[in-house]
Amino acid sequence: MNKDNASKIWKLIQETGDFLKDKLPNHPNHPKGRNPYAHVALEVKNYFGITYKDIPDQKYNKVIKYLQKLKQNPS
């Protein structure tokens, strides 16, 4: 992904993390609470199989839609 798109995606990841703060369900592996920013970045990596910076520019809109989906369905 080019630098401009990667920067925009990173900002959206941060906004999604802000939105999910205190909304993620409790998990026994995270007794002090879950980090929503790490959660979002990991979910993107798991879904696309690569880090957000390595996702092709052609999938930019798909990443945006996936981040919107994460807001609606935190896990």
C-alpha positions in Angstrom: 0.0 0.0 0.0 1.3 3.4 -0.8 2.3 5.7 2.1 -0.8 8.0 1.7 -3.2 5.1 1.8 -1.4 3.4 4.6 -1.5 6.6 6.7 -5.3 6.9 6.1 -5.8 3.3 7.0 -3.7 3.7 10.2 -5.9 6.7 11.2 -9.0 4.6 10.6 -7.5 1.8 12.7 -7.0 4.3 15.5 -10.5 5.7 15.2 -11.9 2.1 15.3 -9.8 1.4 18.4 -11.2 4.6 20.0 -14.7 3.5 19.2 -14.1 0.0 20.6 -12.5 1.2 23.8 -14.4 -0.4 26.8 -16.7 -2.3 24.3 -14.7 -5.4 23.8 -15.9 -8.4 25.8 -13.8 -9.6 28.7 -11.3 -12.3 28.0 -9.4 -14.5 30.5 -6.1 -13.9 28.8 -6.5 -10.1 29.4 -7.4 -9.6 33.1 -6.5 -5.9 33.0 -8.7 -5.3 29.9 -8.2 -5.6 26.2 -6.2 -3.2 24.0 -8.7 -2.1 21.3 -6.0 -0.7 19.0 -4.0 -4.0 19.0 -7.2 -5.9 18.6 -8.1 -4.0 15.4 -4.6 -4.2 13.9 -4.5 -8.0 14.6 -8.0 -8.5 13.2 -7.0 -6.7 10.0 -3.8 -8.8 9.8 -5.8 -12.1 10.4 -8.5 -11.2 7.9 -6.1 -10.1 5.1 -3.2 -12.4 6.0 -0.8 -9.5 6.0 -0.2 -6.3 7.9 -2.2 -3.2 6.8 0.9 -1.7 5.2 1.3 -4.7 3.0 -2.2 -4.8 1.7 -2.4 -3.8 -2.0 -3.9 -0.4 -2.8 -6.6 -2.2 -4.8 -8.1 -3.5 -1.5 -8.2 -0.1 0.2 -12.0 0.1 0.1 -12.3 -3.4 1.3 -10.1 -2.5 4.3 -12.4 0.4 5.1 -15.5 -1.8 4.9 -13.8 -4.4 7.2 -13.0 -1.7 9.8 -16.7 -0.6 9.7 -17.7 -4.2 10.2 -15.4 -4.5 13.2 -17.2 -1.5 14.8 -20.5 -3.2 14.4 -19.3 -6.6 15.5 -16.5 -6.4 18.1 -15.3 -9.8 19.2 
